[in-house]
Amino acid sequence: MAVKDYVRERFMPHIWCPGCGHGTIMNNLVRAIESLGLKKSEIVMVTGIGCSARISGYLDFHTLHTIHGRALAFATGVKLARPELTLIVPMGDGDALAIGGNHFLHAARRNIDITAIIMNNSIYGMTGGQFSPLSGYGKMATTAPYGNIYESFDIAQLAKAAGASFVGRTTTYHVASMKEMIEEAIRHKGFSVVEIMTQCPTYFGRKNKVGDAVDMLNYYKDQTVPVGSEKKKENPALIERGIFVREERAEYCSEYEKTVEKAKRGRRV
Amino acid sequence: MSDKLVFVQGNEACVEGALYAGLGFFAGYPITPSTEIAELLSIRLPQRGGKFIQMEDEIASMCAVIGASLTGLKSMTATSGPGFSLKQEAIGYAIMTEVPCVVVNVMRGGPSTGLPTKVSQGDVMQARWGTHGDHAIVALTASNHQDLFAITVEAFNIAETYRTPVILLFDEVIGHMREKLILPEPGEIPLVQRLRTSVREGTDYHPYLPREDGRLPMSDFGGVHRYNVTGLMHDMWGFPTDNPQVAYGLMRHLFDKIEGHVEEITRMKEFFLDDAETVLISYGSSARSALHVVENRRARGEKMGLLELQTLWPFPSAAVRERCNDAKFVVVVEMNMGQILLEVKKALDDPERVYLANRIDGTFISPTDIRNILRVIQGKGV
């Protein structure tokens, strides 16, 4: 199938701005799914609210566009009800880690077989450029007119600490590895987190005077290094990309099945 | 003695009713006074291969229930006041996306943390208007465990028929009180199964195009039809739109499917109403005290009757008006500041004959409480 076969043309044109990185992610997500040989009817895509959340409507899967921050909670209901389905949950950084932070932590702790893709553009785009939990100290936003005074989350460390069994980070510059990472994340049985740094030239770029989309992509190229790189030791400000966690651990739905077996045997342990 | 006779809490009767109705999925979070529902279902659901999950919070529980219901399972959550507040946004999502589900709210004293272990009926209006935006809703209640069982089954039937969340508004007294329950045999109470689409695979399926009778046949998420579900205003494909005509059509549909079926959704019980000069109107545990008063007064020859509401929303205005036509006094007995009182006043042409007998301090309203208020209303002094 061509990429086009996964897209709902009825839904076009999309709402993303020129230069936005979200389309690059959608493209690679579809290519990853194609490589995995998954049928469209096996996939349920659940999203919350924001620019990133619109991705579900554009793709020809079972798609659930829900409320702000709660995509993982809806997805948990779908997955537990029908464990044979493949659950993919793209979220923005604000959606996943501010309003949805608690659901993110607990989905990771449960190690439920869901692939969370965090489209991290470091800003609330849809509402016009307010700072997010990933904006970074000193960055400008419409609600941080004197500079943001919060430090950012490190999504990978957060996911790891909370119990996610697959954790990776990439950027919209590194498209080839992005596709592979998404593929592996979906194949992985357990809670998988893929953080993808994606440019928002319209709000983050403009507010912070970091140039256009190409400049922002070049930033990803220059300011990120592979996990374990020597350069990171010399310059701790560099951001690591690659796979941070890859572990086989008990998955929630499988554990629940064991609970059902116990219950049917009449044992309450 | 039948082995179908059990001695249980109301919360347990609710669990039995839900399982009888075919509950397949429960998500919840611990909160007094509804916790027993989650505890019991954590035992019972896995035994039959059903799904039970304790989520990280009240909001997540409501969201998980909606997700599970979309895949075709009859789904429910249970909570109490503060949790009911937290669930409201997701309840609105279920209304907008027309996902059947049942939400139990065992009412306790509020506002805020209030009186967690004490009784109240303060969430009647929250059940009606708790989530933002114009909408219709169904809320049911019961005053004894036999009725509670049946009304729980009805809640699932109504949710599946009209594709809507249904609120079960119980209260702390009903939830925790123990009394007998005779478990009905399978088939004794009819069950409504979800209407599923007959559109075949490969044919364009319109998930949000109502049939002529207003009903929307569903396709299970994960099945042969792939479609979009969104809380945004949407067209017949489930795609977002701000087209005024489509928005108007959807708003009317969401309203009319409930408000246009008030008679079918109305459940009420009548006691000695035929010649009643004083009509008490009550619901939930309050109706038990009200019935006690009415029976005593009848024994003394006083023309008093009771209208016990089981459907609170949509409010059965026409039925209430008709039952109160000949009454000199209409007295609403409830444990709040007069939430159903307002609806009764609205329903009657001469609201000045409508009075309130209430209690709002977390103490169960007793027959004596009602009698004392009746003396004032009937001009007999305190």
Interface residues (C-beta under 8 A of the other chain):
Chain A: R8 R10 F11 K40 S41 E42 V44 V46 S56 G57 D60 F61 H62 T63 L64 H65 T66 I67 R70 A73 F74 A75 T76 G77 V78 K79 L80 A81 R82 E84 L85 N102 H103 L105 H106 Y256 T259 V260 K262 A263 K264 G266 R268
Chain B: G24 F25 A27 I43 P46 Q47 G49 K51 I53 M55 E56 D57 I59 A60 S61 C63 A64 V65 I66 G67 A68 S69 L70 T71 G72 L73 S75 E89 A90 Y93 F221 G222 G223 V224 R226 Y227 N228 V229 T230 G231 L232 W237 F239 P240
